[in-house]
Amino acid sequence: MFLVIVNKALKSRGRRFPAKKPGLGIRTSLVAYLAMPISAFAICPDLKPYYQTPDQIQWPGDAVLNQLTLMMPECLESAEYFALLGAAQLNSGLTPEALESLERALLLDPDNGAARIDYAQALYIAGQLFPALEINQSLLDRPDLPSNLQGILQARGKEWKRQTRSKGLFAELAAGYDNNLNGAPSKSDFTLTLSGEPISFELSPDFQPLSGPYVNLQLAGYYRKLDSQHSQNVQFGLRSRQSEESSNELLQFDWRYTFLLPVRKQQWELSAGTSHLLFGGNPLYSVTEGRIRYRFRDLGCNPHYELAAQHQLYHGQSSMTGIESSVIGGVDCARGNQRFGIQAGPLNNSALKTRLGGDRQGWKVRMNWQLQVGADLVTAQLGYASLYDKSGYSSLLENNARRDVHTTSAQIQYSHQLQSDLSLIINLNHQGQDSNIGPFESDSTAFEVGIRLNL
């Protein structure tokens, strides 16, 4: 890509500028080279005609590439030839072939600066950002680098380095309707057991499900930092839901830090974060979580295993506070314009204080699916969890039966890009909870339409 300019600059000075040691991630196959008979080596033709400026020859072009390819039997020992061939292949979009030709040029002549410049470009196009940055910087460190190349290499090095840092911020405004704004039980009448006798009573209307419209405002963002050996990611989100009744207003804040460490074809992911929820202006709960995940990255479907622990603090009801741990296994797959995955495993919730029902055990499963079609994106998440208490919940309810709770959730979102930084969003959320003890049965469905703006 830069070879024509480079060779004109270098030839005008009558020499190549020296390169450092060739061991910069160079990989190549010498099978074809070693298999050639001695008689095949001939004098390589003069390559000067190919050092003309791009407007004097058809560059890039199949004609130039075909001419160079035909010369290969005569130029198997010419680093200059393979550097030129690699540049032609790179300009024609043949990145794997260009990498092989440029690596061979550097094996034959480690001092070939022109090959190094195009080799860094080929590595970058192939997705090997940090080796490309390393080679580009090694070129800039040469005291005898031609002055007309200094600016070119500095500009592309700055652009590549900018890609090791990324950040994003978006705001979302939506209006919707929820059939259970206050998260109340779905039943309005219950039966208590007093002195062995069943007594029925009905919940006050204040504690029954309240439906109505709401406005949802969300602000979220991330910062990602890539290094040669690892990467780091910080995410945060702030959500506020306003309704006609201030007692049903909701405010939630979340953040998470993730450290990713690739190891060969696997990857370790260590993350930690917190979530805080206020309901009706009062703190409801705070969750602090830590997670370790081991992921395989070399397959079309990537299996992963995870250990996680949560400290769940309920403000105002400290007896409910506990630590929930889980062991999860799953797989994520990508097929064309679709992504899908599933994860499942057992979980345990240990009480930190004496609480009704004691410790809890169970399991959970979660599935996700994503489809991208042009400017339209559809995502779906389905979840199911089952938890049961180890001891009876209360002698007043169902004769001190052990509570058994089953929770289902579904989240579906449709997004349509209106402009580069503006999207239409439609959300449908449902959460249902069944239990053998009436007060723990609930049902909530919300539908909303809004816009998302990338800031």
N, C-alpha and C positions, 0 to 999 in steps of 0.2 A: 504494500500500500504506500509505503514511504520510500521504496527502494529506488525508484527512478530519480527522485530528488536527492536521495542520499548519495547514490553513486556519482551523480554529476558533481556534488559538493566534494566528495572524497577524491575523485579523479582530478579535480582542479587543483587539489593540494598534493597530488602525486603519491598518496599513501592512504591506507586505512587507519583509522584511529584504533588503538589497542583495546581489546576487551579483557574483562576479568576472567577468572576460571570458568570453564564451560559447565560446571555442575550446577545448573540452575533449573532443576526439574526436567532436564532433557530426557526424552524417551524416544526410542526409535528402533526399527528393525533393520538389521544389516543382512537379512537373508538374501535379498536380491543381489546385493553388492558382493557377498562372498561366493554366490553361486556363479558369477560371471567368469568365463574363461579368460586367461591372460591375454589371448589374442584379441579379445573384444575391446581392450583399452586402446584408444586412438587419440589423436590430437583433437582437443575440443575446439570447435569453430570459434571465430571471433564473436564476442557477445556485445561489442560496442553498439551495433545498430539498435539494440533493445534499451539503450540508455537515453534515448531521445525523450523529449518532453511529451506528456500525455496527449497534447493536441496534434503531435506529428505522427503518431501511430494510433491504431485502434486499441486503446488500453482503458479498461480491460476488454478483452475480446477473445473469442474462441480461436481466432486465427493465430494470435501470438502464442497462446497456450499450446496449441497443436504443434506449432513450429518448435517450441522448446521441448515438448515431450518427445518428438522424433530425434532430438539430439542426444537423449539420455545415454544410449550405448557408447557414445564417443566422449561423454563428460562425467563418467562415474567417479572420477577422482578430482573433480573441480568444485570447490566450495562456492566459487563465484556463480557457477551454473545453478547449483541447487538453491542458492539464495535468490537468484532471479526467477527460477521455476516456482519457488515458494511464494514470492510476491505475486506472480501471475495467478497462481491458484487461489491465493487469498483475495485478490481483486475479483475473481470469478465466483466467489462464494464457496469454494471448496476448502473449508477450514481444516478438516481432518487431514486432507492430503497436504495442505500448506504446512501444517505442524510437522509432519514427517519430513518434508523436503527441507524446511528450515533447521530442524534438529540435525539432519544429516550434514547440512552446510557447516553448522557449528562444530560437529564432531571432526570434520575435515580441517576446519580452520577456526579455532576458538577466537581469533582476533577479528573475525568478520563482523564489524559493527553494523553494517546494513542488515545482515541477517538477524541480528539481535533486535533491532528496531521492529522489524516485521514479526519476529517471533513473539515479542511482547504483545503486539496487536492481535495475533492469532490466539494466544492464550486468553486474552480478555474476551474475545468473541466466543471462545469455547466455554466461558463461564469460570475460568481460573483467574479470578481477580487478583488475589494476593501474589501469586508468582509473576503476573504481568506487572504489578506495581514494583516488585523487587527488581525486575530486570530494567524497567524504565528508570528507576532511581539510580541503578548502577551505571546507566549511560549518562545521566546528568552529572554524576560524580567525576566523570573523566575530565581532566583539565584541558585536554586537547580536542574536546567536542567542537565540531564546526559551529560557528556562531549562528548560522542560518537554521540550524536544527534545534538550538537551545529553546527557542520559544515554542516550537511544535511539541517537543517532548514535555516541557513544563505544562503546557495547556492540557494535553491529554492526561498527564499524571494528576493534575488538579481535578479534572473531571472524574477520573477513576476513583480517586480517594474520596470524593464527595459521595460516592455510592456506598462507602462503608458506614455512613451515617444516614439515617432516615428518620423522619418524624411525620406525624399526621395528627390532625385535629378536626373533628366534625361535630356539628350540632344537629339535633333532630327535634322537630316540633310536630306533634300529632294530636288529633282529637279522636276520642273513642267512646265506647259504651261498655260498661262492665255490669254483669248481673249480680255481683257480690263484692261491692266496693269495700265492705268492712270485714271480709273474711269470716263471716259468721257461719255456724253450723247449718247444714241444709235442712235438718229436722227442727220443728218448732215445739214438739212435745216429747217428754222423756219420762221414764219410769225409774223411781228411786226405790231402794230396798231398805226399809226402816223396821227394825225389830222383826225381821223375817217377813214383813208384809210389803207388797208392792204398792207404791203410791205414785200416781201420775200427776204431772204438772206441765204447764205450758210456759215457754220462754216469753219474756217481755218483748214487745215489738222492737225495743232498742237493741236487742241482741239477736234479732233475726236478719237474714240477708237484706241488704239495701242496694238496690240497683240504681244506675244513673249515668249521665255523661261525665267525662273528665277530659282534662288537657294534660298531655304528657310532654315534658321538656327534658331532653337528655344532652349532655355534653361529654364527649369521650375523646381520648387521644392515646398516642403511643410514641415511644422513642426507642429506636433500634440501633445498636452499635455492633459492627462486625469487626473482628480481629482475625489474624491468620490462624489462630488455634482455637478460638471460641467466639461466641456471640452473646449479647445481652439484650434484654428487651424489658421495657417498663410500660405497663398499660394502666389506665385509670378511667373511671366512669362516674358521672354524677347525674342522678335522675330525680326529677321532681314531678309528682302527680298531684294536680289540683282538681278538686271537685266542688260541688255546691255546698257540701257539709265539711267544715274545717276539721271535724273529728275524723274524717276519712282521708285526709291529706297524707301523702307519703313522700319521704325524702330518703334516698339511698346513695351511699358512696362506696366505691370499690377501687382497689388498686392491686396490682400483681407485678412481681419482679421474677424474671425467668433467666436462668443461666444455661446455655447450651454448649456442650462439650462433645464434638465429634471424635470418635475413636474408630479409625478404619471405616468399616461400612456400618457402624452403629453410632448411636448418639445418646448421651446422657442429658437429661433435662431436669434441672433443679429449680423449683419455684416456691415462692412464698407470697402471701397476700392477706388482705383483710377485707371485710365487708361490714358495713354498719347500716342499720335500718331504723328510721324514726317513723312512727305512725301516730297521726293526730297530734304532732308536735312533741311527743314523748319518745325517748329511746326504747326500742323494742328488743333488739338483740344485736350482738357483735360477734362475728366469726373470724378467727385467725387460723389460717391453713398453711400447711407445708406439704410439698409433694416431690417425689422422686420418680422419674420415668425413664425407662430404658427402651429405646426405639431402634428397630432394624430399618436401614435406609436403602438396601440394595435390591429390593424386590418391587414389582409393580404394586403389590399390596404390602404395606409396612406394618408388621406386628409390633406391639408395644406392651410393656408390663409396668405397673404403677403401684407405688405405696403412698398412701395419703393419710394425713391426720388433721382433724379440725378441733379447735377449742370453741365450743358454742356457749356463749354467755347471754343469758336472758335477763335483761334489766327489769327489776321489779319482781321477778320470780326466780330468784337465785337457786331455788331447789331444783329447777329444770336444767341447770348448767351441767354440761358433760363434755366428754371427749369422744369424737366419732372417728374411727379408723377403718380403712378399707384396703383391700388387695384387689387390683383390677387388671384384667387382661383384655386386649382388644386388637383391632386391625383397622387401618385406614387404607382406602383404595382410590385410585384415579383412573378413569376410563374416558378418554376423549374429553368432552365438555362436562363430565359428571364427576363428582367426588362423593364417596359414601364410606361409612364406617360403623362399627359396633364395638361396645365395650361392656363388660359385665364382671361381677365379682361379689364376694361376701362383704358385709360391713358389721361393725360392732359399736354400740354407743354405751360408754361406761359413765355412770353417774359419779359426780364428784362430791355430792352430798346425798343424804337420804331423800329419796323422791318416790312418788307414787309409781308403782310398776317396776322400780329398780332398774337394772341394766336392760339393754335392748339388743337384739340380734336380728339379722336379716340379710338381704341381698338386693342388688339393684342392677338394672340393665339400661343402656342408653344407645340410641341409634341416631345417626345424622345423615343427611343427604343434601346435595347441592347440585343445581343444574344451571349452567350459563348458556344462554342463547342470544347472541348479539348483545343488545343493550339491556336485556332482561335477565334477572337473576332470581332464582327460587331456592330458598333454603328451608329445611324442615328438621326438627329435632323431636324425637319421641323418647319418653322415659318411663320407667316403671320401678318402683321400690316397695319392698315388703319388710316391715319391722314388727316384732312382737316382744312384749315384756317378759322378763324372766319370772316375775311374781305377780300376784293379783293387783289390779290397779286400785280398787277401792271397794270396801264392803258395802258402800251405798249404791254401787252401780253393778248391775248384772251379777249379783251375788259374789262379788270379788273375783270376777273373771279376769284372766290375763288379757290385756289389750292386744289386739291384732290389727295393724293398720296397713292398708295397701294404697299407694299413691300413684296416680298416672298423670302424665303431663304431655302436652303437645304444643309446639311453637312452629308456626308456619309464617314465612315472610316472603313477599313479592316485592322486588325492587326494579324500577325502570329508570334508566339514566336519561334525564331530560336535557342536561348540558354536561360539560366536562366536570363541573363541581356541584351539580344539583341533581337529586334523584327523587322520584316519587316512591313512597313505601306504603305497603299495606300489610298489617300484622293481624294474626289470629292466634290468641293464646288461650289454652284451656288447662285447668288443673282440677282433678277430682280426687277425693280421699274417701275410701270406704273403711269401715271399722265395725267390729262386733259390739262396740260401745257407742251409743248414739251421738253424744256430744262431739265425737271426733270425726263425724261424717260431714263433708263439705263439698261444694261444687262451685267453680268460678270460671266464667268464660268472658273474654274481652276481645273486642274488635276495634281496630283503629286505622286511620288513614292520615298520612302526613308527608313531610318532606325532610330530606337529609341534605345538609350543606357542608361541603368540605371547605374548611377554613384555611 
